[in-house]
Amino acid sequence: METLRTLPGDDVRQIMWRFADRYDIQMALQSARSLARTLVARLVAEGARNTHEWTDHKAQLLEAFDTSGLTALFMEPHQGGFIEGPKNLALALVAFELSWVDAGAATCSLATNLALAPIHERGTQEQRDYYMSNCVPPQPGEDRKIFRGAFALTEPLPYVGVETNTLVGKVRVAEWEDGKEPMLQVDKRGRFITGMDFANFATCAVDTDDPRIKTSCIVIVEDTDEGLFDRGAPTLKMVHQLSSTRDPVFNLKVPASRIVGGYTVKDGVIVPNYTHSEIIGAVFHRTRVPVALMSTAKLLSAVEPVIRYQRQRYRGGDAVAGTPKYDLGIQQKPDAVLRLADIWATGEAGASLGFETARLFDQLDPTEKAKDKIMAERGVVGPKSQLSALRKVEKLAIEYLALESMPEDKRDAARFQELGEDTLVRYVLLESLANILCPACKLWNTGHGATVMRESLALMGGYGITEDCPGFLFHKWADTQLEATYEGPEAVQRRQLSITMTNEVFLAKLRIWIDQFTLLAQEKPETGAGIVAKAMELWLWTLEFLHRAKDPSGARLYHNRRQNVTFPMADALCWIMASRCQVADLLELAEKGPENPIVAEGLEGTLGFLSDLSMVQAARAAGECARICATMVNGFGPQDEAELTAFDKLRSQLDRSLSGAALAKDRAGYALTQVMIPEALDYPM
Ligand SMILES: Cc1cc2nc3c(=O)[nH]c(=O)nc-3n(C[C@H](O)[C@H](O)[C@H](O)COP(=O)(O)OP(=O)(O)OC[C@H]3O[C@@H](n4cnc5c(N)ncnc54)[C@H](O)[C@@H]3O)c2cc1C
């Protein structure tokens, strides 16, 4: 039987992650790769990470980002960029590519984009064009300095990090002369602010401290504004040292036109068009996805150095060329390759989940703009009114899903078309998925990814925790913890999921996936689709049970404040979502792979191997899901016997679906002993 010949190359990835026809993205990715494997790798190898200070050594990165085009990646062509339209997938792929070598460098390249994100998502057209155009490197003949930004949400007091609703930073009216634009006094102390060494503007979240300003908002401050723009003390961090982080202090007078998204004046009161939390919601919705993929890049980047190390271990001494000990080293024993298969499988699932989320946002972005336009035309203003208007659309979205899942000849084609063309329906469908996939990839790829990343060091033995360890694996392991922390640590993602995962539109979609994967399992059992279907079914049953069941004290089980229920269920869902996306990418490769002559060569082996990984991952995901669901159903008992019997039946079906999963792992392990790897790692130690 054909097995994996070489590690999957770009052609395979372009199909799986759906950018085979996007040459603009492929070019950006190549720029990122060559920069990562030259300058970034050199900086790490030369010890640039040994200091938390921002040095001239590290500052070479900024110029390299500018000259390679990465700085302009986020911008529209009319602002000096080169990719038209949504760029979530492009940004995610570039972050992935840089993090393949060093995630701090990736963060450094994204810091200004994070500062721009509030302006991009909710800024006025003028704000957007002004700041985005100025963040593009000057063209030949242009005489201006490039803007770089920082995003200041978190604060030192009172420990505002996760609770983004609490803000100590304040905004007041400084001067307001009749008929003139009001001047604001912005007072904000930031904690752990990325890019602060070189930022000349910052987007700061502040609360109102003045009856003449209605709500909180985000304000843009610049280093030339009147007052204090103190970059503050550097953060003594031991991760992501190739980005700059400080605790800045701002006390600045700025015109009210710097309120992101603008404002109106009602009865002598400044009313920001968006509160800070409305803007942050939109920002983190998107920016969390590249962060999730930063951790995933590390797992996949570990595969090659680990194989190389394992095969070389035990060479020399009495090992004679041609013997298994000489050729395979540690890989002559199955445990090493089985553990590596787990790392690789987790990386595949994380990539599938992350890139699917990025692509989803590329669809959502224009739909959201179209939705906002419709809402404005209908006079539906403000997030609360929008929310209640969209609630009514949920029914239509569920109707659309029901029609979509019917055989073509049985459904009402006219109604299906009508709903399919309805922008609001489309928006509700996409948003209900984004609300799951975004927190899921941020939580699972980084949190679980960090745990699995540890294994790659373990497979290097003592070497893994020395400076000589190839692939900078130790740094990568430590860095994943920051990725699990910033832009909202795990609790924040679980809290979001605990609310969004009960959305009826999402649950309708989940039911459809269960049916589809159940069918797929008959056609392609090797993908693990049957296991994923059973896991989804068990999760859904348990969620419904938790809504009807009570504990012995009579208290409801599924409740906002009961994080011993909502959080584990959120975790279980992440496992399933990752596996579902992994199976989907596999199907894409099976369908499109034969059309590409480079991929077609050796496709059988690649597909067989990736299917085995998918099955391995599905089995692990189902196991986690079953464990969590069993704890939920039994752990708050005693429960009604009929309920327990129904659960046991589903769980035993899930266990049965694991048939062949261990064989798949055996095969994956064997493939790892056969796969060819390049002579040397393509970036230095
Ligand atoms: C290197 C670095 C760069 C950063 N860059 C930026 C930046 O550019 N801009 C910016 O604004 N911020 C930045 N941050 C801040 C980062 O976003 C915060 O560190 C993060 O949001 C977590 O907040 P915290 O550190 O205060 O953790 P804490 O709030 O102290 O949380 C500690 C733990 O408690 C849990 N927890 C907290 N509250 C709850 C709750 N209500 N329910 C359940 N569990 C809870 C958390 O999940 C976490 O596990 C950066 C941080 C670092 C380290």
The ligand as an SDF file (V2000), in Angstrom:
LIG
                    3D

 53 58  0  0  0  0  0  0  0  0999 V2000
    3.3190   40.0180   25.8910 C   0  0  0  0  0  0  0  0  0  0  0  0
    1.9260   40.5420   26.0390 C   0  0  0  0  0  0  0  0  0  0  0  0
    1.4220   41.3940   25.0760 C   0  0  0  0  0  0  0  0  0  0  0  0
    0.1370   41.9260   25.2280 C   0  0  0  0  0  0  0  0  0  0  0  0
   -0.3250   42.8340   24.2900 N   0  0  0  0  0  0  0  0  0  0  0  0
   -1.4570   43.5270   24.5520 C   0  0  0  0  0  0  0  0  0  0  0  0
   -1.8570   44.6270   23.7200 C   0  0  0  0  0  0  0  0  0  0  0  0
   -1.2190   44.9270   22.7160 O   0  0  0  0  0  0  0  0  0  0  0  0
   -2.9550   45.3330   24.0570 N   0  0  0  0  0  0  0  0  0  0  0  0
   -3.6920   45.0200   25.1580 C   0  0  0  0  0  0  0  0  0  0  0  0
   -4.6730   45.6960   25.4010 O   0  0  0  0  0  0  0  0  0  0  0  0
   -3.3610   43.9820   25.9710 N   0  0  0  0  0  0  0  0  0  0  0  0
   -2.2570   43.2550   25.6960 C   0  0  0  0  0  0  0  0  0  0  0  0
   -1.8890   42.2200   26.5320 N   0  0  0  0  0  0  0  0  0  0  0  0
   -2.7010   41.9390   27.6910 C   0  0  0  0  0  0  0  0  0  0  0  0
   -3.4510   40.6120   27.5320 C   0  0  0  0  0  0  0  0  0  0  0  0
   -4.4770   40.7750   26.6000 O   0  0  0  0  0  0  0  0  0  0  0  0
   -3.9590   40.2150   28.9300 C   0  0  0  0  0  0  0  0  0  0  0  0
   -2.8060   39.7550   29.6090 O   0  0  0  0  0  0  0  0  0  0  0  0
   -5.0330   39.1420   28.8560 C   0  0  0  0  0  0  0  0  0  0  0  0
   -6.2130   39.7050   28.3530 O   0  0  0  0  0  0  0  0  0  0  0  0
   -5.2940   38.4660   30.1930 C   0  0  0  0  0  0  0  0  0  0  0  0
   -5.5300   39.3660   31.1860 O   0  0  0  0  0  0  0  0  0  0  0  0
   -4.6900   39.2800   32.5390 P   0  0  0  0  0  0  0  0  0  0  0  0
   -3.2550   39.0850   32.2160 O   0  0  0  0  0  0  0  0  0  0  0  0
   -5.0550   40.4620   33.3590 O   0  0  0  0  0  0  0  0  0  0  0  0
   -5.2240   37.9510   33.2350 O   0  0  0  0  0  0  0  0  0  0  0  0
   -6.2330   37.8170   34.4510 P   0  0  0  0  0  0  0  0  0  0  0  0
   -7.4530   38.6380   34.1880 O   0  0  0  0  0  0  0  0  0  0  0  0
   -5.4880   38.0890   35.7160 O   0  0  0  0  0  0  0  0  0  0  0  0
   -6.6240   36.2890   34.3440 O   0  0  0  0  0  0  0  0  0  0  0  0
   -5.9290   35.2330   35.0140 C   0  0  0  0  0  0  0  0  0  0  0  0
   -6.6810   33.9300   34.8050 C   0  0  0  0  0  0  0  0  0  0  0  0
   -7.9830   34.0140   35.3890 O   0  0  0  0  0  0  0  0  0  0  0  0
   -8.9870   33.7360   34.4370 C   0  0  0  0  0  0  0  0  0  0  0  0
  -10.1120   34.6590   34.6330 N   0  0  0  0  0  0  0  0  0  0  0  0
  -10.0470   36.0240   34.7280 C   0  0  0  0  0  0  0  0  0  0  0  0
  -11.2840   36.5210   34.8670 N   0  0  0  0  0  0  0  0  0  0  0  0
  -12.1460   35.4880   34.8700 C   0  0  0  0  0  0  0  0  0  0  0  0
  -13.5780   35.3670   34.9920 C   0  0  0  0  0  0  0  0  0  0  0  0
  -14.3420   36.4270   35.0990 N   0  0  0  0  0  0  0  0  0  0  0  0
  -14.1120   34.1340   34.9370 N   0  0  0  0  0  0  0  0  0  0  0  0
  -13.3320   33.0520   34.8330 C   0  0  0  0  0  0  0  0  0  0  0  0
  -11.9790   33.1020   34.7400 N   0  0  0  0  0  0  0  0  0  0  0  0
  -11.4010   34.3000   34.7480 C   0  0  0  0  0  0  0  0  0  0  0  0
   -8.3280   33.9630   33.0850 C   0  0  0  0  0  0  0  0  0  0  0  0
   -8.8860   33.1540   32.0700 O   0  0  0  0  0  0  0  0  0  0  0  0
   -6.9010   33.5780   33.3330 C   0  0  0  0  0  0  0  0  0  0  0  0
   -6.7300   32.2050   33.1600 O   0  0  0  0  0  0  0  0  0  0  0  0
   -0.6390   41.6060   26.3730 C   0  0  0  0  0  0  0  0  0  0  0  0
   -0.1400   40.7070   27.3130 C   0  0  0  0  0  0  0  0  0  0  0  0
    1.1200   40.2110   27.1770 C   0  0  0  0  0  0  0  0  0  0  0  0
    1.6350   39.2910   28.2480 C   0  0  0  0  0  0  0  0  0  0  0  0
  1  2  1  0
  2  3  1  0
  2 52  2  0
  3  4  2  0
  4  5  1  0
  4 50  1  0
  5  6  2  0
  6  7  1  0
  6 13  1  0
  7  8  2  0
  7  9  1  0
  9 10  1  0
 10 11  2  0
 10 12  1  0
 12 13  2  0
 13 14  1  0
 14 15  1  0
 14 50  1  0
 15 16  1  0
 16 17  1  0
 16 18  1  0
 18 19  1  0
 18 20  1  0
 20 21  1  0
 20 22  1  0
 22 23  1  0
 23 24  1  0
 24 25  2  0
 24 26  1  0
 24 27  1  0
 27 28  1  0
 28 29  2  0
 28 30  1  0
 28 31  1  0
 31 32  1  0
 32 33  1  0
 33 34  1  0
 33 48  1  0
 34 35  1  0
 35 36  1  0
 35 46  1  0
 36 37  1  0
 36 45  1  0
 37 38  2  0
 38 39  1  0
 39 40  1  0
 39 45  2  0
 40 41  1  0
 40 42  2  0
 42 43  1  0
 43 44  2  0
 44 45  1  0
 46 47  1  0
 46 48  1  0
 48 49  1  0
 50 51  2  0
 51 52  1  0
 52 53  1  0
M  END
$$$$
